[in-house]
Amino acid sequence: RIFYSSRKTATPVESSVSSGTKTVVIGPSRPLVIIGERINPTGRKKLAASLEEGNLDLVRSEAIRQVQEGAHILDVNVGVSGIDEPRMLREAIIAIQEVTDVPLCIDSALPKALEAGLRVYKGKALVNSVNGEKHKLDQILPLVKAHNAAVIGLTMDDNGIPKKAEKRLEIARLIVDRAQQAGIPREDVIIDPLAMAISADDQAGLETIKALRLIRDELGVNQTLGLSNISFGLPERSSINAVFLAMAVLNGLTCPISDPTLWEMRRAILLTDLLLGKDEFCMHYLSASTKKSGKGKKIEMPVKEAAHGGTDLERIKEAVISGKRKLAVEYTKKALDQGADPQDIINNYLISGLNIVGEKFEKKKIFVPEMMMAAKSMQACVDLVKPLLKKGEDAMGLGTVVLGTVFGDLHDIGKNLTKLLLETSGFRVIDLGENVPAEKFLEAARENNAHIVGLSSLLTTGDPHVAETIHAIKNSDLAHKVKVICGGAALTLKFVEACGADAHARDAADGVRKIKNMLEIK
């Protein structure tokens, strides 16, 4: 069943925690925040043994590894039977702060241990946790307030963990109310509605999802979950956890407690952000995927290197390659202010940079979003430079290209990318859009004195229309004036040559290069 509520929904809040140098903001409109779960001796014999010995080397290495794999906050739990937990938690926090700069989630059931950890913590910590039990609320909330921390509230009370979502909402409401009475604002309370094993109760997942939704709508607070609890006792646990994550995020989960070193979970988090529009230009996903595959470096690196060395003109080129539009514009303005030749900037740095991007794209070292970012960065720089060119000096007017997706095909991503690359390279582009009949290509080429007609087709069903359009052009008055290039996933070199086309483009970058070759542009 799907549950709907007629209640007015609460205004969502953003929560922030910090280390001495870094602040992490959690909110429903932001990318998911990963709370790394691995510094916890439960079920980890090696970690438990090292803590008993007072050896924190494994704690340090786990902290570093989780941050490298994408954790934004680290949960720190040192609860081992018989250990001096307040002392060990204090020492663990000091040790972790020496090797990482991410905020910490101080995790203990003992108020004395929490207090010891909070005393040595630098920044605004997240306390894990309080619940609906009266003595817990009385003990933990004053600590949280005294140290200006944020707190996780578990939806359990003296009667245990409720099965039903409505009761979990009730406990969440109590925790938020008590926190506010103690002077802790709503945004500093993160609720955990508790994921329970579906192997023991096949309705457990549904009730947790419902609880997330109810708490989000009524209280507007951020929410966390120990994701892996849901799959306990079942095979293929990572797959279950990944699907559960996506469902939970749609219902209010904003900061899951997870193991970032498990690629399947990390990928699920990245894909969830990607599909919900929280990953601008897909950059987080592309960066993590590239790192995972070992096929390339992060695209941001050249800009960082350029910031410390090289000329301002070289920095323009590196910023274009990296798709950093603001930096590219900033460096271009600076170079112009210092008297750089506008034509030199275009020919030797902007076009050169975009050529390198095209080569990377063809070799699959970068992907469509990175290519588009680079092209847009270059265009922003060209817009600055072009008004300063002397009359007749503009080498960017390279020719006119009529571009369109053939009749019967509505796909346009390849065509749009080609248009962007052509325009930033200096061509005038007449974009006819999608589903374009042969006669419209002819009319546009004739009216605009085109040098090139570019046909795009993604589907094999477009093949007859590609052939028809090429035939129409080659049997018209434009036959000796216009060259035809074809590209798209379904089109092969053999097919387009048989149809009479002048060139075949493997992709957008290849298309731009071949158009330049056909027009004998160096």
Backbone hydrogen bonds, N-H to C=O, Kabsch-Sander energy under -0.5 kcal/mol:
donor,donor_aa,acceptor,acceptor_aa,energy
10,A,217,D,-3.6
13,V,220,G,-2.1
15,S,26,I,-2.6
17,V,24,V,-2.1
18,S,124,K,-2.5
19,S,22,K,-2.9
24,V,17,V,-3.1
26,I,15,S,-3.8
30,R,27,G,-1.5
33,V,254,T,-2.1
34,I,32,L,-0.6
35,I,33,V,-0.6
35,I,256,P,-2.7
36,G,34,I,-0.8
36,G,73,I,-3.1
37,E,258,S,-1.8
39,I,75,D,-0.5
40,N,38,R,-2.0
44,R,41,P,-2.2
45,K,43,G,-0.6
48,A,44,R,-2.4
49,A,45,K,-2.6
50,S,46,K,-2.3
51,L,47,L,-2.2
52,E,48,A,-2.1
53,E,49,A,-1.6
54,G,51,L,-0.9
55,N,50,S,-2.8
56,L,54,G,-0.6
60,R,56,L,-2.4
61,S,57,D,-2.5
62,E,58,L,-2.6
63,A,59,V,-2.0
64,I,60,R,-2.5
65,R,61,S,-2.5
66,Q,62,E,-2.3
67,V,63,A,-2.0
68,Q,64,I,-2.3
69,E,65,R,-1.6
70,G,67,V,-1.5
71,A,66,Q,-2.6
72,H,34,I,-2.2
73,I,34,I,-2.0
74,L,103,P,-1.9
75,D,36,G,-2.6
75,D,73,I,-0.5
76,V,105,C,-3.0
77,N,39,I,-2.6
77,N,75,D,-0.5
80,V,78,V,-1.0
83,I,80,V,-2.0
85,E,83,I,-1.7
88,M,84,D,-2.6
89,L,85,E,-2.9
90,R,86,P,-1.9
91,E,87,R,-2.4
92,A,88,M,-2.6
93,I,89,L,-2.3
94,I,90,R,-2.0
95,A,91,E,-2.5
96,I,92,A,-2.6
97,Q,93,I,-2.3
98,E,94,I,-0.9
99,V,95,A,-0.7
99,V,96,I,-1.1
100,T,96,I,-1.9
105,C,74,L,-3.2
106,I,104,L,-0.7
106,I,126,L,-2.4
107,D,76,V,-2.5
107,D,105,C,-0.6
108,S,106,I,-0.6
108,S,128,N,-1.5
114,L,110,L,-2.2
115,E,111,P,-2.5
116,A,112,K,-2.1
117,G,113,A,-2.4
118,L,114,L,-2.7
119,R,115,E,-1.8
120,V,116,A,-0.9
120,V,117,G,-0.6
121,Y,117,G,-0.8
123,G,121,Y,-0.7
124,K,18,S,-0.5
125,A,123,G,-0.7
126,L,104,L,-2.0
127,V,125,A,-0.5
127,V,150,A,-2.9
128,N,106,I,-3.1
129,S,127,V,-0.5
129,S,152,I,-0.5
130,V,152,I,-2.7
132,G,154,L,-0.6
132,G,156,M,-2.9
137,L,133,E,-2.4
138,D,134,K,-2.5
139,Q,135,H,-1.7
140,I,136,K,-3.1
141,L,137,L,-1.3
143,L,139,Q,-0.6
144,V,140,I,-2.3
145,K,141,L,-2.5
146,A,142,P,-2.5
147,H,143,L,-1.7
148,N,145,K,-1.4
149,A,144,V,-2.6
150,A,125,A,-2.8
151,V,188,D,-2.8
152,I,127,V,-2.9
153,G,190,I,-2.9
154,L,130,V,-3.1
154,L,152,I,-0.5
155,T,192,D,-1.9
156,M,154,L,-2.1
157,D,160,G,-2.0
160,G,157,D,-2.4
168,R,164,K,-1.4
169,L,165,A,-2.3
170,E,166,E,-1.7
171,I,167,K,-2.0
172,A,168,R,-2.4
173,R,169,L,-2.7
174,L,170,E,-2.0
175,I,171,I,-2.5
176,V,172,A,-2.4
177,D,173,R,-2.5
178,R,174,L,-2.8
179,A,175,I,-2.4
180,Q,176,V,-2.3
181,Q,177,D,-2.1
182,A,178,R,-1.4
183,G,180,Q,-1.3
184,I,179,A,-3.0
188,D,185,P,-1.9
189,V,186,R,-1.8
190,I,151,V,-3.0
190,I,188,D,-0.5
191,I,189,V,-0.5
191,I,222,N,-2.3
192,D,153,G,-3.1
198,I,230,I,-2.1
200,A,197,A,-0.8
201,D,197,A,-1.2
204,A,201,D,-2.2
207,E,203,Q,-2.3
208,T,204,A,-1.9
209,I,205,G,-2.3
210,K,206,L,-2.4
211,A,207,E,-2.4
212,L,208,T,-2.6
213,R,209,I,-2.0
214,L,210,K,-2.6
215,I,211,A,-2.7
216,R,212,L,-2.6
217,D,213,R,-2.5
218,E,214,L,-2.5
219,L,215,I,-2.5
220,G,215,I,-1.1
220,G,216,R,-1.0
221,V,215,I,-0.5
223,Q,252,G,-0.5
224,T,191,I,-2.1
227,L,225,L,-1.3
227,L,257,I,-1.3
229,N,226,G,-1.6
230,I,227,L,-1.6
231,S,228,S,-0.9
232,F,229,N,-1.2
234,L,231,S,-1.9
240,I,236,E,-1.6
241,N,237,R,-2.9
242,A,238,S,-2.3
243,V,239,S,-2.0
244,F,240,I,-2.5
245,L,241,N,-2.4
246,A,242,A,-1.7
247,M,243,V,-2.0
248,A,244,F,-2.8
249,V,245,L,-2.6
250,L,246,A,-1.6
251,N,248,A,-1.1
252,G,249,V,-1.3
253,L,248,A,-2.2
254,T,223,Q,-2.4
255,C,223,Q,-2.0
257,I,225,L,-3.0
258,S,35,I,-2.1
258,S,256,P,-0.7
262,L,259,D,-1.5
263,W,261,T,-0.8
265,M,262,L,-0.6
266,R,262,L,-2.4
267,R,263,W,-3.3
268,A,264,E,-1.8
269,I,265,M,-2.2
270,L,266,R,-2.4
271,L,267,R,-2.9
272,T,268,A,-2.1
273,D,269,I,-2.2
274,L,270,L,-2.4
275,L,271,L,-2.7
276,L,272,T,-1.4
277,G,274,L,-1.3
278,K,273,D,-3.0
282,C,279,D,-2.7
283,M,280,E,-1.8
286,L,282,C,-2.6
287,S,283,M,-2.6
288,A,284,H,-2.3
289,S,285,Y,-2.7
290,T,286,L,-2.5
291,K,287,S,-2.2
292,K,288,A,-2.5
293,S,289,S,-2.4
294,G,290,T,-1.5
295,K,290,T,-1.0
296,G,290,T,-0.7
301,M,298,K,-1.2
303,V,300,E,-0.8
304,K,300,E,-1.4
305,E,301,M,-2.3
306,A,302,P,-2.8
307,A,303,V,-2.0
308,H,304,K,-0.5
308,H,305,E,-1.3
309,G,305,E,-0.8
309,G,306,A,-0.6
315,R,311,T,-1.9
316,I,312,D,-1.5
317,K,313,L,-1.6
318,E,314,E,-2.5
319,A,315,R,-2.5
320,V,316,I,-2.1
321,I,317,K,-2.4
322,S,318,E,-2.1
323,G,319,A,-0.5
323,G,320,V,-1.2
324,K,319,A,-2.5
325,R,323,G,-1.2
328,A,324,K,-2.6
329,V,325,R,-2.6
330,E,326,K,-2.4
331,Y,327,L,-2.9
332,T,328,A,-2.1
333,K,329,V,-2.7
334,K,330,E,-2.1
335,A,331,Y,-2.5
336,L,332,T,-2.5
337,D,333,K,-2.5
338,Q,334,K,-1.5
339,G,336,L,-1.7
340,A,335,A,-2.5
345,I,341,D,-2.1
346,I,342,P,-1.9
347,N,343,Q,-2.8
348,N,344,D,-2.3
349,Y,345,I,-1.2
350,L,345,I,-2.7
351,I,346,I,-2.7
353,G,349,Y,-1.9
354,L,350,L,-2.3
355,N,351,I,-2.2
356,I,352,S,-1.7
357,V,353,G,-1.9
358,G,354,L,-2.4
359,E,355,N,-2.0
360,K,356,I,-2.3
361,F,357,V,-2.4
362,E,358,G,-2.3
363,K,359,E,-1.8
364,K,361,F,-1.4
365,K,360,K,-2.9
366,I,360,K,-0.9
371,M,367,F,-2.2
372,M,368,V,-2.6
373,M,369,P,-2.3
374,A,370,E,-2.1
375,A,371,M,-2.4
376,K,372,M,-2.5
377,S,373,M,-2.1
378,M,374,A,-2.4
379,Q,375,A,-2.4
380,A,376,K,-2.0
381,C,377,S,-1.5
382,V,378,M,-2.8
383,D,379,Q,-2.4
384,L,380,A,-0.9
385,V,381,C,-2.1
386,K,382,V,-3.0
388,L,385,V,-2.1
389,L,386,K,-1.6
393,E,390,K,-2.5
395,A,393,E,-1.1
397,G,394,D,-0.9
398,L,396,M,-2.0
398,L,426,G,-2.3
401,V,428,R,-3.0
402,V,452,I,-2.8
403,L,401,V,-0.5
403,L,430,I,-2.9
404,G,454,G,-1.6
405,T,433,G,-2.7
406,V,456,S,-2.3
407,F,436,V,-1.3
409,D,406,V,-1.6
416,N,412,D,-3.1
417,L,413,I,-2.1
418,T,414,G,-2.3
419,K,415,K,-2.6
420,L,416,N,-2.2
421,L,417,L,-2.4
422,L,418,T,-2.7
423,E,419,K,-2.7
424,T,420,L,-2.3
425,S,421,L,-1.3
426,G,422,L,-0.7
426,G,423,E,-0.9
427,F,422,L,-2.6
428,R,399,G,-3.0
429,V,427,F,-0.5
430,I,401,V,-2.9
431,D,429,V,-0.8
432,L,403,L,-3.3
432,L,430,I,-0.7
435,N,406,V,-0.7
435,N,409,D,-1.9
436,V,405,T,-2.6
440,K,437,P,-0.8
441,F,437,P,-1.3
442,L,438,A,-1.9
443,E,439,E,-2.5
444,A,440,K,-2.4
445,A,441,F,-2.3
446,R,442,L,-2.3
447,E,443,E,-2.8
448,N,444,A,-1.8
449,N,446,R,-0.9
450,A,445,A,-2.2
451,H,400,T,-2.6
452,I,400,T,-1.7
453,V,483,K,-2.6
454,G,402,V,-3.6
455,L,453,V,-0.5
455,L,485,I,-2.7
456,S,404,G,-2.3
457,S,487,G,-1.9
462,G,459,L,-1.6
463,D,460,T,-1.7
465,H,462,G,-0.5
466,V,462,G,-2.1
467,A,463,D,-2.5
468,E,464,P,-2.4
469,T,465,H,-2.3
470,I,466,V,-2.4
471,H,467,A,-2.4
472,A,468,E,-2.3
473,I,469,T,-2.1
474,K,470,I,-2.7
475,N,471,H,-1.2
476,S,473,I,-1.5
479,A,476,S,-1.5
481,K,478,L,-1.9
482,V,478,L,-2.5
483,K,451,H,-2.1
485,I,453,V,-2.5
486,C,503,A,-1.9
487,G,455,L,-2.4
488,G,505,A,-0.7
490,A,457,S,-0.8
491,L,457,S,-0.5
491,L,488,G,-1.1
496,V,492,T,-2.3
497,E,493,L,-2.2
498,A,494,K,-1.9
499,C,495,F,-1.5
500,G,496,V,-0.6
500,G,497,E,-0.8
501,A,496,V,-2.7
502,D,484,V,-2.1
503,A,484,V,-1.3
505,A,486,C,-2.8
506,R,504,H,-0.5
511,G,507,D,-2.3
512,V,508,A,-2.2
513,R,509,A,-2.0
514,K,510,D,-2.4
515,I,511,G,-2.2
516,K,512,V,-2.1
517,N,513,R,-2.1
518,M,514,K,-2.5
519,L,515,I,-1.8
520,E,517,N,-1.3
521,I,516,K,-3.3
522,K,520,E,-0.5
